[in-house]
Amino acid sequence: MHTVIRLVVSIGLLLTCLPGRARAQCASWDCYTPRTLAAIIGQHGWLAVQQLAIGDSAVGVSGDPYPTRAALTFTGAKRPMLAAKRALVNAMLRATSRDSLAGGGYHTEYCFREADQTFWIPLQDESVAWVETHLRPGDSVTLFVIFLGDVTARRHTEWLFLATGI
C-alpha cells in the first residue's frame, strides 16, 4: 500500500512535464539543462535497489523529469519499445487525458552511448525518419530528454528516459 501511494504521488508530480506539456511550459528548449544521464541515475539508484527488495518486477517513477540536453553517441541499434516502458508511458499519457496519444507517439527505442553506459531511449515516431536518414553509428548527437523513472524485471533495471527532441 505504501509503495502504491508513493507511486501515485510521484506520477502526479511528473504529469506537468510530459513531452507535450514540457514544451508548453518552456518558451524554448532553454529549460533543458546540459547534464549526463549517469548523473540523473546517480540520484535515483535507490529506486532500483528498493524495487529489487520488493520482488522481481517493479516500476519506479521520478517526481522530477530533469529536462536534460544530453550529449550522446548513436550506436545504430534499434528495437521496438519494451512493453513495460510503453505501459508506463501510456499510463502517464492517460492520466493527463491524452488518451489519443497513448501508444501513438513512441514505438521505437534507439541505443545511445554515454561514456561506458548504453541507454535504450524511445524516440517520438516523428523523429524516427530523421534519425534513419541523418545518423550513422558513432555519430554524436544531442538529445532533449526527460526522465520518467525505471522498470526493473528479472533483476535487470532499464532506466526510462523519453526523447522529446533531437
CNS distance restraints for C-alpha pairs under 8 A (distance, minus, plus):
assign (resid   1 and name CA) (resid   5 and name CA) 6.29 0.50 0.50
assign (resid   2 and name CA) (resid   6 and name CA) 6.29 0.50 0.50
assign (resid   3 and name CA) (resid   7 and name CA) 6.16 0.50 0.50
assign (resid   4 and name CA) (resid   8 and name CA) 6.23 0.50 0.50
assign (resid   5 and name CA) (resid   9 and name CA) 6.24 0.50 0.50
assign (resid   6 and name CA) (resid  10 and name CA) 6.05 0.50 0.50
assign (resid   7 and name CA) (resid  11 and name CA) 6.11 0.50 0.50
assign (resid   7 and name CA) (resid  60 and name CA) 7.30 0.50 0.50
assign (resid   7 and name CA) (resid  61 and name CA) 6.42 0.50 0.50
assign (resid   8 and name CA) (resid  12 and name CA) 6.19 0.50 0.50
assign (resid   9 and name CA) (resid  13 and name CA) 6.34 0.50 0.50
assign (resid   9 and name CA) (resid  63 and name CA) 7.96 0.50 0.50
assign (resid  10 and name CA) (resid  14 and name CA) 6.24 0.50 0.50
assign (resid  10 and name CA) (resid  61 and name CA) 6.00 0.50 0.50
assign (resid  10 and name CA) (resid  62 and name CA) 6.04 0.50 0.50
assign (resid  10 and name CA) (resid  63 and name CA) 4.65 0.50 0.50
assign (resid  11 and name CA) (resid  15 and name CA) 6.07 0.50 0.50
assign (resid  11 and name CA) (resid  61 and name CA) 6.51 0.50 0.50
assign (resid  11 and name CA) (resid  62 and name CA) 7.53 0.50 0.50
assign (resid  11 and name CA) (resid  63 and name CA) 6.68 0.50 0.50
assign (resid  11 and name CA) (resid  92 and name CA) 7.12 0.50 0.50
assign (resid  12 and name CA) (resid  16 and name CA) 7.94 0.50 0.50
assign (resid  12 and name CA) (resid  63 and name CA) 7.80 0.50 0.50
assign (resid  13 and name CA) (resid  63 and name CA) 5.12 0.50 0.50
assign (resid  13 and name CA) (resid  64 and name CA) 7.25 0.50 0.50
assign (resid  14 and name CA) (resid  18 and name CA) 7.26 0.50 0.50
assign (resid  14 and name CA) (resid  62 and name CA) 6.96 0.50 0.50
assign (resid  14 and name CA) (resid  63 and name CA) 5.05 0.50 0.50
assign (resid  14 and name CA) (resid  64 and name CA) 6.11 0.50 0.50
assign (resid  14 and name CA) (resid  65 and name CA) 6.42 0.50 0.50
assign (resid  14 and name CA) (resid 148 and name CA) 7.73 0.50 0.50
assign (resid  15 and name CA) (resid  92 and name CA) 6.85 0.50 0.50
assign (resid  15 and name CA) (resid  95 and name CA) 7.68 0.50 0.50
assign (resid  15 and name CA) (resid  96 and name CA) 6.60 0.50 0.50
assign (resid  16 and name CA) (resid  21 and name CA) 6.26 0.50 0.50
assign (resid  16 and name CA) (resid  22 and name CA) 7.00 0.50 0.50
assign (resid  17 and name CA) (resid  21 and name CA) 5.61 0.50 0.50
assign (resid  17 and name CA) (resid  22 and name CA) 4.56 0.50 0.50
assign (resid  17 and name CA) (resid  65 and name CA) 6.41 0.50 0.50
assign (resid  17 and name CA) (resid 146 and name CA) 7.92 0.50 0.50
assign (resid  18 and name CA) (resid  22 and name CA) 5.54 0.50 0.50
assign (resid  18 and name CA) (resid  92 and name CA) 8.00 0.50 0.50
assign (resid  18 and name CA) (resid  93 and name CA) 7.72 0.50 0.50
assign (resid  18 and name CA) (resid 146 and name CA) 7.88 0.50 0.50
assign (resid  19 and name CA) (resid  23 and name CA) 6.60 0.50 0.50
assign (resid  19 and name CA) (resid 146 and name CA) 7.83 0.50 0.50
assign (resid  19 and name CA) (resid 164 and name CA) 5.58 0.50 0.50
assign (resid  20 and name CA) (resid  24 and name CA) 6.61 0.50 0.50
assign (resid  21 and name CA) (resid  25 and name CA) 6.14 0.50 0.50
assign (resid  22 and name CA) (resid  26 and name CA) 6.44 0.50 0.50
assign (resid  23 and name CA) (resid  27 and name CA) 7.06 0.50 0.50
assign (resid  23 and name CA) (resid  28 and name CA) 7.04 0.50 0.50
assign (resid  23 and name CA) (resid  29 and name CA) 7.41 0.50 0.50
assign (resid  26 and name CA) (resid  30 and name CA) 7.49 0.50 0.50
assign (resid  26 and name CA) (resid  31 and name CA) 6.18 0.50 0.50
assign (resid  31 and name CA) (resid  67 and name CA) 6.82 0.50 0.50
assign (resid  32 and name CA) (resid  66 and name CA) 7.79 0.50 0.50
assign (resid  32 and name CA) (resid  67 and name CA) 4.60 0.50 0.50
assign (resid  32 and name CA) (resid  68 and name CA) 4.59 0.50 0.50
assign (resid  32 and name CA) (resid  69 and name CA) 5.41 0.50 0.50
assign (resid  32 and name CA) (resid 144 and name CA) 6.86 0.50 0.50
assign (resid  33 and name CA) (resid  66 and name CA) 7.89 0.50 0.50
assign (resid  33 and name CA) (resid  67 and name CA) 6.27 0.50 0.50
assign (resid  33 and name CA) (resid  68 and name CA) 4.79 0.50 0.50
assign (resid  33 and name CA) (resid  69 and name CA) 5.49 0.50 0.50
assign (resid  34 and name CA) (resid  68 and name CA) 5.71 0.50 0.50
assign (resid  34 and name CA) (resid  69 and name CA) 4.51 0.50 0.50
assign (resid  34 and name CA) (resid  70 and name CA) 6.01 0.50 0.50
assign (resid  34 and name CA) (resid  71 and name CA) 7.98 0.50 0.50
assign (resid  35 and name CA) (resid  39 and name CA) 7.13 0.50 0.50
assign (resid  35 and name CA) (resid  68 and name CA) 6.18 0.50 0.50
assign (resid  35 and name CA) (resid  69 and name CA) 6.41 0.50 0.50
assign (resid  35 and name CA) (resid  70 and name CA) 5.95 0.50 0.50
assign (resid  36 and name CA) (resid  40 and name CA) 6.91 0.50 0.50
assign (resid  36 and name CA) (resid  68 and name CA) 7.88 0.50 0.50
assign (resid  36 and name CA) (resid  70 and name CA) 5.86 0.50 0.50
assign (resid  36 and name CA) (resid  71 and name CA) 7.47 0.50 0.50
assign (resid  36 and name CA) (resid 114 and name CA) 7.74 0.50 0.50
assign (resid  37 and name CA) (resid  41 and name CA) 6.33 0.50 0.50
assign (resid  37 and name CA) (resid  70 and name CA) 6.92 0.50 0.50
assign (resid  37 and name CA) (resid 114 and name CA) 7.64 0.50 0.50
assign (resid  38 and name CA) (resid  42 and name CA) 6.01 0.50 0.50
assign (resid  38 and name CA) (resid 114 and name CA) 7.97 0.50 0.50
assign (resid  39 and name CA) (resid  43 and name CA) 6.60 0.50 0.50
assign (resid  40 and name CA) (resid  44 and name CA) 6.57 0.50 0.50
assign (resid  40 and name CA) (resid  66 and name CA) 7.59 0.50 0.50
assign (resid  41 and name CA) (resid  45 and name CA) 5.68 0.50 0.50
assign (resid  41 and name CA) (resid 159 and name CA) 7.77 0.50 0.50
assign (resid  44 and name CA) (resid  48 and name CA) 7.74 0.50 0.50
assign (resid  45 and name CA) (resid  49 and name CA) 6.65 0.50 0.50
assign (resid  46 and name CA) (resid  50 and name CA) 5.91 0.50 0.50
assign (resid  47 and name CA) (resid  51 and name CA) 6.17 0.50 0.50
assign (resid  47 and name CA) (resid  60 and name CA) 6.04 0.50 0.50
assign (resid  47 and name CA) (resid 150 and name CA) 7.75 0.50 0.50
assign (resid  48 and name CA) (resid  52 and name CA) 6.16 0.50 0.50
assign (resid  48 and name CA) (resid  60 and name CA) 7.30 0.50 0.50
assign (resid  48 and name CA) (resid 150 and name CA) 7.27 0.50 0.50
assign (resid  48 and name CA) (resid 152 and name CA) 6.83 0.50 0.50
assign (resid  48 and name CA) (resid 157 and name CA) 6.68 0.50 0.50
assign (resid  49 and name CA) (resid  53 and name CA) 6.61 0.50 0.50
assign (resid  50 and name CA) (resid  54 and name CA) 6.73 0.50 0.50
assign (resid  51 and name CA) (resid  55 and name CA) 6.59 0.50 0.50
assign (resid  51 and name CA) (resid  56 and name CA) 7.99 0.50 0.50
assign (resid  51 and name CA) (resid  57 and name CA) 7.53 0.50 0.50
assign (resid  51 and name CA) (resid  58 and name CA) 5.76 0.50 0.50
assign (resid  51 and name CA) (resid  59 and name CA) 7.48 0.50 0.50
assign (resid  51 and name CA) (resid  60 and name CA) 7.49 0.50 0.50
assign (resid  51 and name CA) (resid 152 and name CA) 7.22 0.50 0.50
assign (resid  52 and name CA) (resid  56 and name CA) 6.30 0.50 0.50
assign (resid  52 and name CA) (resid  57 and name CA) 7.61 0.50 0.50
assign (resid  52 and name CA) (resid  58 and name CA) 7.69 0.50 0.50
assign (resid  52 and name CA) (resid 152 and name CA) 7.54 0.50 0.50
assign (resid  52 and name CA) (resid 155 and name CA) 6.60 0.50 0.50
assign (resid  54 and name CA) (resid  58 and name CA) 7.60 0.50 0.50
assign (resid  56 and name CA) (resid 152 and name CA) 7.24 0.50 0.50
assign (resid  56 and name CA) (resid 153 and name CA) 5.55 0.50 0.50
assign (resid  56 and name CA) (resid 154 and name CA) 5.08 0.50 0.50
assign (resid  56 and name CA) (resid 155 and name CA) 5.87 0.50 0.50
assign (resid  57 and name CA) (resid 151 and name CA) 7.59 0.50 0.50
assign (resid  57 and name CA) (resid 152 and name CA) 5.32 0.50 0.50
assign (resid  57 and name CA) (resid 153 and name CA) 4.29 0.50 0.50
assign (resid  57 and name CA) (resid 154 and name CA) 6.38 0.50 0.50
assign (resid  57 and name CA) (resid 155 and name CA) 7.52 0.50 0.50
assign (resid  58 and name CA) (resid 151 and name CA) 6.04 0.50 0.50
assign (resid  58 and name CA) (resid 152 and name CA) 5.21 0.50 0.50
assign (resid  58 and name CA) (resid 153 and name CA) 6.62 0.50 0.50
assign (resid  59 and name CA) (resid 149 and name CA) 7.50 0.50 0.50
assign (resid  59 and name CA) (resid 150 and name CA) 5.79 0.50 0.50
assign (resid  59 and name CA) (resid 151 and name CA) 4.58 0.50 0.50
assign (resid  59 and name CA) (resid 152 and name CA) 6.21 0.50 0.50
assign (resid  60 and name CA) (resid 149 and name CA) 5.20 0.50 0.50
assign (resid  60 and name CA) (resid 150 and name CA) 5.06 0.50 0.50
assign (resid  60 and name CA) (resid 151 and name CA) 6.40 0.50 0.50
assign (resid  61 and name CA) (resid 148 and name CA) 5.78 0.50 0.50
assign (resid  61 and name CA) (resid 149 and name CA) 4.35 0.50 0.50
assign (resid  61 and name CA) (resid 150 and name CA) 6.63 0.50 0.50
assign (resid  62 and name CA) (resid 147 and name CA) 7.12 0.50 0.50
assign (resid  62 and name CA) (resid 148 and name CA) 5.56 0.50 0.50
assign (resid  62 and name CA) (resid 149 and name CA) 4.94 0.50 0.50
assign (resid  64 and name CA) (resid 147 and name CA) 7.40 0.50 0.50
assign (resid  64 and name CA) (resid 148 and name CA) 7.92 0.50 0.50
assign (resid  65 and name CA) (resid 146 and name CA) 5.02 0.50 0.50
assign (resid  65 and name CA) (resid 147 and name CA) 4.58 0.50 0.50
assign (resid  65 and name CA) (resid 148 and name CA) 5.99 0.50 0.50
assign (resid  66 and name CA) (resid 146 and name CA) 5.72 0.50 0.50
assign (resid  66 and name CA) (resid 147 and name CA) 5.86 0.50 0.50
assign (resid  67 and name CA) (resid 144 and name CA) 7.20 0.50 0.50
assign (resid  67 and name CA) (resid 145 and name CA) 5.93 0.50 0.50
assign (resid  67 and name CA) (resid 146 and name CA) 4.77 0.50 0.50
assign (resid  67 and name CA) (resid 147 and name CA) 7.19 0.50 0.50
assign (resid  68 and name CA) (resid 143 and name CA) 7.91 0.50 0.50
assign (resid  68 and name CA) (resid 144 and name CA) 5.68 0.50 0.50
assign (resid  68 and name CA) (resid 145 and name CA) 5.30 0.50 0.50
assign (resid  68 and name CA) (resid 146 and name CA) 6.21 0.50 0.50
assign (resid  69 and name CA) (resid 142 and name CA) 6.34 0.50 0.50
assign (resid  69 and name CA) (resid 143 and name CA) 5.77 0.50 0.50
assign (resid  69 and name CA) (resid 144 and name CA) 4.71 0.50 0.50
assign (resid  69 and name CA) (resid 145 and name CA) 6.57 0.50 0.50
assign (resid  70 and name CA) (resid 142 and name CA) 5.41 0.50 0.50
assign (resid  70 and name CA) (resid 143 and name CA) 5.30 0.50 0.50
assign (resid  70 and name CA) (resid 144 and name CA) 6.42 0.50 0.50
assign (resid  70 and name CA) (resid 145 and name CA) 7.30 0.50 0.50
assign (resid  71 and name CA) (resid 114 and name CA) 7.46 0.50 0.50
assign (resid  71 and name CA) (resid 140 and name CA) 7.02 0.50 0.50
assign (resid  71 and name CA) (resid 141 and name CA) 5.91 0.50 0.50
assign (resid  71 and name CA) (resid 142 and name CA) 4.60 0.50 0.50
assign (resid  71 and name CA) (resid 143 and name CA) 6.66 0.50 0.50
assign (resid  72 and name CA) (resid 112 and name CA) 6.06 0.50 0.50
assign (resid  72 and name CA) (resid 113 and name CA) 5.66 0.50 0.50
assign (resid  72 and name CA) (resid 114 and name CA) 5.28 0.50 0.50
assign (resid  72 and name CA) (resid 140 and name CA) 5.77 0.50 0.50
assign (resid  72 and name CA) (resid 141 and name CA) 5.43 0.50 0.50
assign (resid  72 and name CA) (resid 142 and name CA) 6.10 0.50 0.50
assign (resid  72 and name CA) (resid 143 and name CA) 7.23 0.50 0.50
assign (resid  73 and name CA) (resid 112 and name CA) 5.42 0.50 0.50
assign (resid  73 and name CA) (resid 113 and name CA) 4.96 0.50 0.50
assign (resid  73 and name CA) (resid 114 and name CA) 6.47 0.50 0.50
assign (resid  73 and name CA) (resid 137 and name CA) 7.80 0.50 0.50
assign (resid  73 and name CA) (resid 138 and name CA) 5.79 0.50 0.50
assign (resid  73 and name CA) (resid 139 and name CA) 5.63 0.50 0.50
assign (resid  73 and name CA) (resid 140 and name CA) 4.53 0.50 0.50
assign (resid  73 and name CA) (resid 141 and name CA) 6.05 0.50 0.50
assign (resid  74 and name CA) (resid 110 and name CA) 7.99 0.50 0.50
assign (resid  74 and name CA) (resid 111 and name CA) 6.64 0.50 0.50
assign (resid  74 and name CA) (resid 112 and name CA) 4.74 0.50 0.50
assign (resid  74 and name CA) (resid 113 and name CA) 6.48 0.50 0.50
assign (resid  74 and name CA) (resid 135 and name CA) 7.21 0.50 0.50
assign (resid  74 and name CA) (resid 136 and name CA) 7.00 0.50 0.50
assign (resid  74 and name CA) (resid 137 and name CA) 5.39 0.50 0.50
assign (resid  74 and name CA) (resid 138 and name CA) 5.49 0.50 0.50
assign (resid  74 and name CA) (resid 139 and name CA) 5.44 0.50 0.50
assign (resid  74 and name CA) (resid 140 and name CA) 6.28 0.50 0.50
assign (resid  74 and name CA) (resid 141 and name CA) 6.85 0.50 0.50
assign (resid  75 and name CA) (resid 110 and name CA) 7.95 0.50 0.50
assign (resid  75 and name CA) (resid 111 and name CA) 5.76 0.50 0.50
assign (resid  75 and name CA) (resid 112 and name CA) 5.52 0.50 0.50
assign (resid  75 and name CA) (resid 113 and name CA) 6.76 0.50 0.50
assign (resid  75 and name CA) (resid 136 and name CA) 7.66 0.50 0.50
assign (resid  75 and name CA) (resid 137 and name CA) 4.58 0.50 0.50
assign (resid  75 and name CA) (resid 138 and name CA) 5.83 0.50 0.50
assign (resid  75 and name CA) (resid 139 and name CA) 7.81 0.50 0.50
assign (resid  76 and name CA) (resid 110 and name CA) 7.15 0.50 0.50
assign (resid  76 and name CA) (resid 111 and name CA) 6.73 0.50 0.50
assign (resid  76 and name CA) (resid 112 and name CA) 7.95 0.50 0.50
assign (resid  76 and name CA) (resid 135 and name CA) 7.83 0.50 0.50
assign (resid  76 and name CA) (resid 136 and name CA) 6.31 0.50 0.50
assign (resid  76 and name CA) (resid 137 and name CA) 4.65 0.50 0.50
assign (resid  76 and name CA) (resid 138 and name CA) 7.80 0.50 0.50
assign (resid  77 and name CA) (resid 110 and name CA) 5.86 0.50 0.50
assign (resid  77 and name CA) (resid 111 and name CA) 5.38 0.50 0.50
assign (resid  78 and name CA) (resid 108 and name CA) 6.89 0.50 0.50
assign (resid  78 and name CA) (resid 109 and name CA) 5.59 0.50 0.50
assign (resid  78 and name CA) (resid 110 and name CA) 4.32 0.50 0.50
assign (resid  78 and name CA) (resid 111 and name CA) 6.05 0.50 0.50
assign (resid  79 and name CA) (resid 108 and name CA) 5.88 0.50 0.50
assign (resid  79 and name CA) (resid 109 and name CA) 5.43 0.50 0.50
assign (resid  79 and name CA) (resid 110 and name CA) 6.59 0.50 0.50
assign (resid  80 and name CA) (resid 107 and name CA) 5.90 0.50 0.50
assign (resid  80 and name CA) (resid 108 and name CA) 4.63 0.50 0.50
assign (resid  80 and name CA) (resid 109 and name CA) 5.97 0.50 0.50
assign (resid  81 and name CA) (resid  85 and name CA) 6.89 0.50 0.50
assign (resid  81 and name CA) (resid  86 and name CA) 6.39 0.50 0.50
assign (resid  81 and name CA) (resid 106 and name CA) 7.42 0.50 0.50
assign (resid  81 and name CA) (resid 107 and name CA) 5.22 0.50 0.50
assign (resid  81 and name CA) (resid 108 and name CA) 4.95 0.50 0.50
assign (resid  81 and name CA) (resid 109 and name CA) 5.25 0.50 0.50
assign (resid  81 and name CA) (resid 122 and name CA) 6.54 0.50 0.50
assign (resid  82 and name CA) (resid  86 and name CA) 6.16 0.50 0.50
assign (resid  83 and name CA) (resid  87 and name CA) 6.05 0.50 0.50
assign (resid  84 and name CA) (resid  88 and name CA) 6.44 0.50 0.50
assign (resid  84 and name CA) (resid 151 and name CA) 6.77 0.50 0.50
assign (resid  85 and name CA) (resid  89 and name CA) 6.33 0.50 0.50
assign (resid  85 and name CA) (resid 151 and name CA) 6.79 0.50 0.50
assign (resid  85 and name CA) (resid 160 and name CA) 7.00 0.50 0.50
assign (resid  86 and name CA) (resid  90 and name CA) 5.97 0.50 0.50
assign (resid  86 and name CA) (resid 103 and name CA) 6.87 0.50 0.50
assign (resid  86 and name CA) (resid 106 and name CA) 7.81 0.50 0.50
assign (resid  86 and name CA) (resid 107 and name CA) 7.96 0.50 0.50
assign (resid  87 and name CA) (resid  91 and name CA) 6.04 0.50 0.50
assign (resid  88 and name CA) (resid  92 and name CA) 6.30 0.50 0.50
assign (resid  89 and name CA) (resid  93 and name CA) 6.20 0.50 0.50
assign (resid  89 and name CA) (resid 102 and name CA) 7.32 0.50 0.50
assign (resid  89 and name CA) (resid 103 and name CA) 7.64 0.50 0.50
assign (resid  90 and name CA) (resid  94 and name CA) 6.06 0.50 0.50
assign (resid  90 and name CA) (resid  99 and name CA) 7.98 0.50 0.50
assign (resid  90 and name CA) (resid 102 and name CA) 4.65 0.50 0.50
assign (resid  90 and name CA) (resid 103 and name CA) 5.81 0.50 0.50
assign (resid  91 and name CA) (resid  95 and name CA) 6.07 0.50 0.50
assign (resid  91 and name CA) (resid 102 and name CA) 7.68 0.50 0.50
assign (resid  92 and name CA) (resid  96 and name CA) 6.53 0.50 0.50
assign (resid  93 and name CA) (resid  97 and name CA) 6.57 0.50 0.50
assign (resid  93 and name CA) (resid  98 and name CA) 5.08 0.50 0.50
assign (resid  93 and name CA) (resid  99 and name CA) 6.30 0.50 0.50
assign (resid  93 and name CA) (resid 101 and name CA) 6.84 0.50 0.50
assign (resid  93 and name CA) (resid 102 and name CA) 5.55 0.50 0.50
assign (resid  94 and name CA) (resid  98 and name CA) 5.23 0.50 0.50
assign (resid  94 and name CA) (resid  99 and name CA) 4.84 0.50 0.50
assign (resid  94 and name CA) (resid 102 and name CA) 6.46 0.50 0.50
assign (resid  98 and name CA) (resid 102 and name CA) 6.58 0.50 0.50
assign (resid 100 and name CA) (resid 104 and name CA) 7.24 0.50 0.50
assign (resid 101 and name CA) (resid 105 and name CA) 6.01 0.50 0.50
assign (resid 103 and name CA) (resid 107 and name CA) 7.12 0.50 0.50
assign (resid 105 and name CA) (resid 124 and name CA) 5.31 0.50 0.50
assign (resid 105 and name CA) (resid 125 and name CA) 5.50 0.50 0.50
assign (resid 105 and name CA) (resid 126 and name CA) 7.81 0.50 0.50
assign (resid 106 and name CA) (resid 122 and name CA) 6.19 0.50 0.50
assign (resid 106 and name CA) (resid 123 and name CA) 6.00 0.50 0.50
assign (resid 106 and name CA) (resid 124 and name CA) 4.85 0.50 0.50
assign (resid 106 and name CA) (resid 125 and name CA) 5.60 0.50 0.50
assign (resid 107 and name CA) (resid 122 and name CA) 7.04 0.50 0.50
assign (resid 107 and name CA) (resid 123 and name CA) 7.54 0.50 0.50
assign (resid 107 and name CA) (resid 124 and name CA) 7.47 0.50 0.50
assign (resid 107 and name CA) (resid 125 and name CA) 6.67 0.50 0.50
assign (resid 108 and name CA) (resid 122 and name CA) 5.57 0.50 0.50
assign (resid 108 and name CA) (resid 123 and name CA) 6.18 0.50 0.50
assign (resid 108 and name CA) (resid 124 and name CA) 7.77 0.50 0.50
assign (resid 108 and name CA) (resid 125 and name CA) 7.34 0.50 0.50
assign (resid 108 and name CA) (resid 128 and name CA) 7.78 0.50 0.50
assign (resid 109 and name CA) (resid 120 and name CA) 5.63 0.50 0.50
assign (resid 109 and name CA) (resid 121 and name CA) 5.01 0.50 0.50
assign (resid 109 and name CA) (resid 122 and name CA) 3.97 0.50 0.50
assign (resid 109 and name CA) (resid 123 and name CA) 6.05 0.50 0.50
assign (resid 110 and name CA) (resid 120 and name CA) 5.41 0.50 0.50
assign (resid 110 and name CA) (resid 121 and name CA) 5.46 0.50 0.50
assign (resid 110 and name CA) (resid 122 and name CA) 6.35 0.50 0.50
assign (resid 110 and name CA) (resid 123 and name CA) 7.20 0.50 0.50
assign (resid 111 and name CA) (resid 118 and name CA) 6.54 0.50 0.50
assign (resid 111 and name CA) (resid 119 and name CA) 5.53 0.50 0.50
assign (resid 111 and name CA) (resid 120 and name CA) 4.47 0.50 0.50
assign (resid 111 and name CA) (resid 121 and name CA) 6.36 0.50 0.50
assign (resid 112 and name CA) (resid 118 and name CA) 5.61 0.50 0.50
assign (resid 112 and name CA) (resid 119 and name CA) 5.31 0.50 0.50
assign (resid 112 and name CA) (resid 120 and name CA) 6.44 0.50 0.50
assign (resid 112 and name CA) (resid 121 and name CA) 7.30 0.50 0.50
assign (resid 113 and name CA) (resid 117 and name CA) 5.69 0.50 0.50
assign (resid 113 and name CA) (resid 118 and name CA) 4.35 0.50 0.50
assign (resid 113 and name CA) (resid 119 and name CA) 6.24 0.50 0.50
assign (resid 114 and name CA) (resid 118 and name CA) 6.27 0.50 0.50
assign (resid 114 and name CA) (resid 119 and name CA) 7.84 0.50 0.50
assign (resid 119 and name CA) (resid 159 and name CA) 7.50 0.50 0.50
assign (resid 120 and name CA) (resid 158 and name CA) 7.97 0.50 0.50
assign (resid 120 and name CA) (resid 160 and name CA) 7.97 0.50 0.50
assign (resid 121 and name CA) (resid 160 and name CA) 7.07 0.50 0.50
assign (resid 121 and name CA) (resid 161 and name CA) 5.80 0.50 0.50
assign (resid 121 and name CA) (resid 162 and name CA) 5.99 0.50 0.50
assign (resid 121 and name CA) (resid 163 and name CA) 6.62 0.50 0.50
assign (resid 122 and name CA) (resid 161 and name CA) 7.37 0.50 0.50
assign (resid 122 and name CA) (resid 162 and name CA) 5.56 0.50 0.50
assign (resid 122 and name CA) (resid 163 and name CA) 6.15 0.50 0.50
assign (resid 123 and name CA) (resid 127 and name CA) 6.33 0.50 0.50
assign (resid 123 and name CA) (resid 128 and name CA) 6.68 0.50 0.50
assign (resid 123 and name CA) (resid 162 and name CA) 6.83 0.50 0.50
assign (resid 123 and name CA) (resid 163 and name CA) 5.22 0.50 0.50
assign (resid 123 and name CA) (resid 164 and name CA) 7.29 0.50 0.50
assign (resid 124 and name CA) (resid 128 and name CA) 6.81 0.50 0.50
assign (resid 124 and name CA) (resid 163 and name CA) 6.87 0.50 0.50
assign (resid 124 and name CA) (resid 164 and name CA) 6.97 0.50 0.50
assign (resid 124 and name CA) (resid 165 and name CA) 7.97 0.50 0.50
assign (resid 125 and name CA) (resid 129 and name CA) 7.85 0.50 0.50
assign (resid 126 and name CA) (resid 130 and name CA) 7.87 0.50 0.50
assign (resid 127 and name CA) (resid 131 and name CA) 6.32 0.50 0.50
assign (resid 127 and name CA) (resid 165 and name CA) 7.63 0.50 0.50
assign (resid 127 and name CA) (resid 166 and name CA) 7.57 0.50 0.50
assign (resid 128 and name CA) (resid 132 and name CA) 6.15 0.50 0.50
assign (resid 129 and name CA) (resid 133 and name CA) 6.15 0.50 0.50
assign (resid 130 and name CA) (resid 134 and name CA) 5.85 0.50 0.50
assign (resid 130 and name CA) (resid 135 and name CA) 7.86 0.50 0.50
assign (resid 131 and name CA) (resid 135 and name CA) 5.27 0.50 0.50
assign (resid 135 and name CA) (resid 139 and name CA) 6.25 0.50 0.50
assign (resid 141 and name CA) (resid 166 and name CA) 7.59 0.50 0.50
assign (resid 142 and name CA) (resid 166 and name CA) 6.19 0.50 0.50
assign (resid 143 and name CA) (resid 163 and name CA) 6.49 0.50 0.50
assign (resid 143 and name CA) (resid 164 and name CA) 7.79 0.50 0.50
assign (resid 143 and name CA) (resid 165 and name CA) 6.12 0.50 0.50
assign (resid 143 and name CA) (resid 166 and name CA) 4.77 0.50 0.50
assign (resid 144 and name CA) (resid 163 and name CA) 5.71 0.50 0.50
assign (resid 144 and name CA) (resid 164 and name CA) 5.57 0.50 0.50
assign (resid 144 and name CA) (resid 165 and name CA) 4.96 0.50 0.50
assign (resid 144 and name CA) (resid 166 and name CA) 5.96 0.50 0.50
assign (resid 145 and name CA) (resid 161 and name CA) 6.06 0.50 0.50
assign (resid 145 and name CA) (resid 162 and name CA) 5.32 0.50 0.50
assign (resid 145 and name CA) (resid 163 and name CA) 4.29 0.50 0.50
assign (resid 145 and name CA) (resid 164 and name CA) 5.50 0.50 0.50
assign (resid 145 and name CA) (resid 165 and name CA) 7.11 0.50 0.50
assign (resid 146 and name CA) (resid 161 and name CA) 5.58 0.50 0.50
assign (resid 146 and name CA) (resid 162 and name CA) 5.38 0.50 0.50
assign (resid 146 and name CA) (resid 163 and name CA) 6.60 0.50 0.50
assign (resid 146 and name CA) (resid 164 and name CA) 7.22 0.50 0.50
assign (resid 147 and name CA) (resid 160 and name CA) 6.19 0.50 0.50
assign (resid 147 and name CA) (resid 161 and name CA) 4.54 0.50 0.50
assign (resid 147 and name CA) (resid 162 and name CA) 6.43 0.50 0.50
assign (resid 148 and name CA) (resid 160 and name CA) 5.54 0.50 0.50
assign (resid 148 and name CA) (resid 161 and name CA) 5.96 0.50 0.50
assign (resid 148 and name CA) (resid 162 and name CA) 7.16 0.50 0.50
assign (resid 149 and name CA) (resid 159 and name CA) 6.08 0.50 0.50
assign (resid 149 and name CA) (resid 160 and name CA) 5.29 0.50 0.50
assign (resid 149 and name CA) (resid 161 and name CA) 7.37 0.50 0.50
assign (resid 150 and name CA) (resid 157 and name CA) 6.61 0.50 0.50
assign (resid 150 and name CA) (resid 158 and name CA) 5.62 0.50 0.50
assign (resid 150 and name CA) (resid 159 and name CA) 4.31 0.50 0.50
assign (resid 150 and name CA) (resid 160 and name CA) 5.13 0.50 0.50
assign (resid 151 and name CA) (resid 157 and name CA) 5.73 0.50 0.50
assign (resid 151 and name CA) (resid 158 and name CA) 5.32 0.50 0.50
assign (resid 151 and name CA) (resid 159 and name CA) 6.49 0.50 0.50
assign (resid 151 and name CA) (resid 160 and name CA) 7.19 0.50 0.50
assign (resid 152 and name CA) (resid 156 and name CA) 5.42 0.50 0.50
assign (resid 152 and name CA) (resid 157 and name CA) 4.23 0.50 0.50
assign (resid 152 and name CA) (resid 158 and name CA) 6.26 0.50 0.50
assign (resid 153 and name CA) (resid 157 and name CA) 6.55 0.50 0.50
